[in-house]
């Protein structure tokens, strides 16, 4: 679809992680299947665990810090797609500005380290 339309992909890494956990697929494999040159932007967010009729599920609610497994998946995304504009979504249960800035700084740090790792291995 990207090739036919010229449309880019917004890769929501937290959403990939949440869906992978909820539906039982490999999030790394999912990212690896995306056309790397089509990804133009990456989104990160927090999530929480909820109960759905006795089954634990994750909800992508944009109301918590980015979780450790999502940071790991983000690093893989940067290694695969390169450094892309990244947005940390946090639009519920808003914390102090310093917390938001710290999440943005961590995204920069994770991306820089992942990109450096990619070039060190290449």
Number of C-alpha atoms within 10 A of each C-alpha: 7 13 9 6 7 9 12 15 16 14 22 18 23 29 21 21 24 21 18 16 15 14 10 9 13 14 20 16 9 12 19 14 9 15 14 15 12 16 20 17 16 21 17 26 24 23 22 15 12 12 10 9 7 7 8 12 17 18 18 18 18 20 18 18 19 20 15 10 11 21 19 14 18 27 25 21 24 22 19 19 22 19 18 15 12 19 15 20 21 20 13 11 10 12 13 8 9 9 12 16 12 12 20 17 12 14 20 15 13 18 23 17 15 22 20 14 14 16 10 8 6 6
